[in-house]
Amino acid sequence: MQSTIVMQTLLGSGYYHLKLDAPAIAQAACPGQFLMVRIGRSLSDPLLRRPISIMDTGPDGSVELLYKVVGRGTRLLSSFSAGDRLDMTGPLGNGFFPPETSHHAVLIGGGIGIPPLMFLARVLHRRSDVTVTAFLGARTAADLPMVDRFGLIGATVILATETGETGLMGRVTDPLLGWLNGNDRTEPTVMYACGPDAMLHAVRDICVDHTIPGQLSLEEHMGCGIGACLGCVVPTRDGYRRVCTDGPVFNAEEITKWS
């Protein structure tokens, strides 16, 4: 599917905000899903597409992505500009699946795992029976681009950086544990998390230890995005499952330790 780039903006520290005119994707997408994006200007270089989570969609048919340049592939993607056409497939995967009942939604995001939680926060905030609290962490303040969106939609936001320059100093799971231990929760709590493996391991253990339902969005290298190459399998209670088609979102208690 070909989509036109509306804008591409460098936010600093290698992060780019990409907005596309993609009405079909915007209408079909749900929080937690991703796109497989052809990041070069030819069919063969690079050969493989790259998975990028959907940060948000708009009623005007727009789709927003937030990514960081970490290698040659994303560097090629950053060379595109407004008016260019970008080839992609999606939306792909199974996204977050919030319960239909009233609950306190606790979002835990780390680094580049934060963008899909923006989409989720907006969708949840439309419901009058859901309260949203977002714990967002990264190594430095520069690794927390656009997190002001969470506050703008009415979510309570707690920030943490390993350097201590923004929010609390330490890992994002530190204030999360403090909040859990110090809060008298009067409504059901559900955790939704996306971020690096170490953070997701910690959130999984917190969910199990506190008997709290949780949903983890896993990030793995993907070759195809449609379940054919088996390059993104992770161990679960039911055996190995594919992140691209069985996930990327899984129940926390379903997932065993993975690398």
C-alpha positions, 0 to 999 in steps of 0.5 A: 500500500502506497501512502503519502508523507504529510510531514517528517520532523526531526525531534532531536536525538535521532527521533523522527515524527512521521505523519502519513495520509493513509485513510484505510490504515487509520480506519482499521488500526487499533492500539498496539498494531504495527506497520511493515514499512519499506524504508528504502527507495528501491525494492531490493535495498534494503530487502526487508521491511521494518516493523514500526508501531502505530503511534496514533491515527486521526479522523482525517485519515492520518497515521502517525509514527515515531521512530529513532534512527539506530542503523542504516535502515532507519537512516534511509527512512529519515531521508524521506520528506513531505510529498514522498510516497512510502510503501507499507503493509498493515495494520498488522498483529493483535493489539491491546485488548482492554476489558469492557468493564470499568478499570484503572488503566496503568500504562508502562512505557520505556523508550521507543516502546512509548509511542503505541501507548499514546494511541492506547491512552487516547482510545481509553480516555474516551471511555468514562469508566476508565482512569488512565495513569502512565508511567513513562521512562527512558535513559535521558530526557531526550529519549522521551519525545512527545510524552506531553500528549499523555497529559493533554488527553487527561492521563496522570503522568509519572516520568522517570529517567536513569539520569534523573534529569527529568522526573524521578531518577531510576527505572520506570518500574521503581515509581510503579512499585511505589504506586502499587504499594502505596495506593489503596486501589478501589477499582480493578487495575489492568497494566499495559506495557511496551518497551525493552525486554528488561522492563517487560520482564520486570512488569511481567513479574510485578503483574504476577506478584500482585495478581494484576492482569497485564498485557505486554507488547513485545518487540522482536526482529521481524523478517516478514510480519505475517508469520511466514519466516518464524523469525520472531517466536517467543516462548509461552505456556502454550509453546513458541508463538509468533510475535507478528501474528499471535502478538505483539500483545500477549497476556503477561501471565502467558509469557515465560522468560525470553531473551 
